[in-house]
Amino acid sequence: MASDASSPITQDVLTLPRKLPAEALTNLVGLTRDQMREALLGVGTPEKQVKMRVGQVWQWLYQKGVRSFDEMTNLSKDYRALLSDNFTISLPEVVSRQVSDDGTRKYLVRIAGGHEVEVVYIPEENRGTLCVSSQVGCTLTCSFCHTGTQKLVRNLTAGEIIGQVMLARDDLGEWPEPGRNPKDETRLLSNIVLMGMGEPLYNFENVRDAMKIAMDPEGISLSRRRITLSTSGVVPEIARTAEEIGCLLAISFHATTDNVRDKLVPINKRWNIEELLGALKEYPRLSNSERITFEYVMLKGVNDSDEDARRLIKLISGIPAKINLIPFNEWPGAPYKRSDWKRIKAFADIIYKAGYASPIRTPRGEDIMAACGQLKSATERARKSRAQIAAESGLT
């Protein structure tokens, strides 16, 4: 809503100092509604107008995808100048973009401090999934995961997390055309999976705030059932995820005994299978979710026996679940091999006959190192030998 020259907004603008240096500007991307409200109040937006202003700016950012305050045409010129003088609209920088033969897109993205993360878009029939990173590197050192060979650098901010969604929508040309209802647009990016670099539950607040932005009905407006958070098993944060985010949950399970899981997923030494399953049994009730996805990477001779399949069925008894079988995606120096296709099918058949969905994930983007477990920023891609990685994982 435009204001005339005598409006309270104009008077407030005239009494404020002029534009701050670029490094002092606050990025509006990633602020929650409450944080944006406080930020707008802090630069002189009248209390009686701030709710409306937050709504207007929010829609321009997350529904229309604008990158300039000058484009926010339902705000007065003076108010747009106020915003420009105090705030910025900043996304992570796309350093490179690779497209796989199967249409998968991998973005190398630079964030503050010059660090880099990878983001992957996977097109499928009737849906498109964006695999989002939550940390630079990872602290969990899962021995089958390429990201796990890169040390944790830092957590991503909420703006850097939701910024990955926004830059992917930029690349896909998915922001609604002027004058069109966003609900009339085809959703090329229909799902988010927090399965990229990092452990989301070790960056809970930023992940939560970014996903709240993604779910907000006046913006990107993704259903919570279109968002899946994958964790290796940070048990104390699982109930909190149900209550504060309410998205679908996936567990990087990968083994049916503590001895094997301790080696594959070292966080198991802190919270073992029994403790993890205890927390998972409560999740569907707390989050009103239909079922939990158990991710299970198929490693030749390590976790792929018929006995493993039967133990898995027994372990998850009583939990609404599906088992997502993942053929191991090899990477340079990996200490494992992918299970034979015949072995994977036999494993899946045992689970299916026990009454559980057991889809075998089709590897996507392997030719550009974009498949599950292969992400690792190019500048941090240390070339460890197979023997060195195996020794670190305790497999020798």
ZAFIFI-63059 format. One record per residue (C-alpha): residue in one letter; x, y, z. Coordinates in steps of 0.02 Angstrom, whole numbers, plus 50000, padded with zeros to 5 digits. Example, Ala and Ser with C-alpha at 12.3 -4.5 7.8 and 13.67 -1.06 7.14 Angstrom:
% ZAFIFI-63059
A506154977550390/S506844994750357/
END
This chain:
% ZAFIFI-63059
M500005000050000/A500815016249944/S500925031150062/D500905049750020/A502245062450066/S501435066450233/S501255048350292/P502065042350454/I503225031450351/T503945046450258/Q504225056050419/D505115041250497/V506215039050344/L506755057150344/T507385056350523/L508445040650501/P510295040050453/R510645036050272/K511255019950196/L512345008550301/P513965001150230/A513654984850137/E514434973950272/A513254981350403/L511654977650308/T510504964350380/N510024950350260/L508134948150260/V508274930750186/G508154917950326/L507334929150456/T505784921850537/R504224932550536/D504564937750716/Q506374942050676/M505844952050523/R504564961250627/E505914966350752/A507094971350612/L505784982550528/L505304990350694/G507144993650726/V507305004750573/G505775015150612/T504265005850542/P502775011450647/E502064998150763/K500334999650686/Q501024995950511/V502334982850547/K501224967350529/M500674973250357/R502454977550306/V503104960450359/G501744952150256/Q502134962750104/V504024960050109/W503774941450147/Q502714938849992/W503934948249881/L505374937449943/Y504594920149955/Q503074920449842/K503694931349699/G505574928549717/V506124946649693/R507934951649724/S507764970549731/F506784982049845/D506404992749693/E505274978649630/M504174979249786/T502924990549700/N501564990449833/L502774999449951/S503075018249939/K504705024249861/D505235031350029/Y504945014850118/R505865005349982/A507315017250007/L507245013950194/L507354995250162/S508774997250038/D509755008150161/N509654995350300/F509414978050225/T509984966650087/I509234951849995/S510674939749979/L510754921549924/P512234909549919/E513244911349759/V513134897549628/V514944893649582/S514564879549461/R513084869849394/Q513224852249324/V511834842649238/S511864823649237/D511354812749092/D509774808549191/G509324826949217/T509964828349396/R510714845449431/K512124848349554/Y512544865749614/L514174870349698/V513674884849809/R514804897349898/I514254904750064/A514964917950181/G516784915250222/G517144907450053/H516564890150106/E515634878949984/V514234866249994/E513344855749864/V511494855649824/V510624842949712/Y508984843949615/I508234827349561/P506844827849431/E505614813449436/E503934809749359/N502634821149439/R503864828349565/G505544836549588/T506604834549744/L507934846349809/C509274838849919/V509824852650037/S511394854150144/S511364860050325/Q513224860850368/V514884863650282/G515634846350300/C515024834450434/T515524829150607/L514844811350600/T516204802650495/C515034788950430/S516284777750343/F515254774450186/C514874792850155/H516004804150053/T515394819550146/G515924811150307/T517754811850252/Q517664830850255/K517834838750427/L516474849950494/V516834868250456/R515254876750520/N513364876350527/L512384884950389/T511254899350437/A509384898650407/G509654910750262/E510964899550184/I509804884550199/I508224892550128/G509354901550004/Q509744884649925/V507894882349890/M507754899749818/L509254898349702/A508614881649638/R506944889649600/D507894903449509/D508774890549401/L507164881149367/G506234897049321/E504904892449447/W504414909049524/P502644913649468/E502454925149321/P501804942749361/G499924942749381/R499764923849403/N499264914749561/P500734904249621/K499554889549645/D499264889449458/E501104886249425/T501834869049393/R502884863649542/L504564858349474/L505274859049651/S503934850049748/N504934841549886/I506394845450000/V507504832450079/L508764837450212/M509974824050154/G511404834450087/M513014838850177/G512924838650367/E511844831950508/P510254842850515/L509924839450699/Y511614846350747/N511014862850672/F509234861750735/E508714879950756/N509314885550585/V508554870350500/R506914873150591/D506814891550546/A507244888250363/M505924874550349/K504614885650433/I504964898350296/A504794884850162/M503114879250236/D502384896650260/P500754897550159/E501104915450101/G502764910850022/I503544895049951/S502114885650033/L502714867650037/S501724855550143/R502654848250292/R502324831350212/R503374837150064/I504894839550177/T505944825150242/L507314827250370/S508634813750373/T509624810650532/S510924798050583/G510104797050753/V510304812350864/V509084805150989/P508784820351101/E508214830950953/I507004818450875/A505494822950984/R505904841350961/T505884838950773/A504144831550784/E503494845850890/E504354860850811/I504484855850627/G503274841350604/C504034835650439/L504304817750384/L505794808750460/A507094797550382/I508394787950481/S510114783450415/F510024766050490/H511154755050383/A511484740850506/T510564728550617/T511844726150755/D512714738950864/N514404731450819/V514184735050633/R513254751450656/D514624757850772/K515804756650622/L514634762750486/V513764776550586/P514884781050734/I513534791350821/N512834774350868/K514174773451002/R513284787851089/W511484782851056/N511344764551011/I510024755650910/E508904752251061/E508914770651114/L508614776450935/L507144764850907/G506384770251073/A506354788351012/L505694783350840/K504194774150910/E503514790650975/Y503844801050819/P502314796750713/R501164801050857/L502034817350902/S502174823650723/N500584816050652/S501654807950519/E501134792350427/R502764782750439/I504634783850459/T505854779950319/F507314768850365/E508754771950245/Y509844756850220/V511374757550108/M511804740750032/L513644736350064/K514324720349992/G514724707650127/V514454720250268/N512584722250300/D511684713650157/S511364695750217/D509674687250236/E510004687350424/D510194706250418/A508534707850329/R507644697050459/R508444706550604/L507914722950525/I506104717150517/K506164712150700/L506954728450755/I505674739950673/S504174729750729/G502834741650793/I503484756850699/P502504762750545/A503924761750420/K504594759250247/I506344753250207/N507264763050075/L508634751950005/I510074761949933/P511344753549818/F513024760249879/N513624774749772/E515504772649759/W516724787049769/P518614788249751/G519454779049895/A517844771349964/P518194755950072/Y516594747150016/K515804739449863/R513994739949809/S513014724049846/D512644713449694/W510954716849615/K510364699149649/R510804701149834/I509884717849846/K508334710249766/A508374695449887/F508544707250035/A507084717849972/D506014702449946/I506194697050127/I505664714150187/Y504214715250065/K503534698350117/A503544704350297/G502334718150247/Y503484733150227/A503744743750073/S505534740950016/P505904751749865/I507644750849792/R508234768549759/T508804771249581/P510524779649587/R510394797049514/G511774808949459/E513204796549483/D514114803449331/I514264820449417/M514554813649594/A512824819549646/A512124803149711/C511714799049892/G513304799049998/Q514394806849862/L514244825349905/K515824834249953/S516284852149908/A517594852849772/T518824863849866/E518764852150018/R518804835749920/A520314827650005/R520914812449911/K521154799650049/S521674782250001/R520494767450018/A521634759850150/Q521704775950252/I519804777950255/A519574759650299/A520814761350442/E519894776650510/S518234767550504/G518894752750604/L518614740450462/T520414734250451/
END
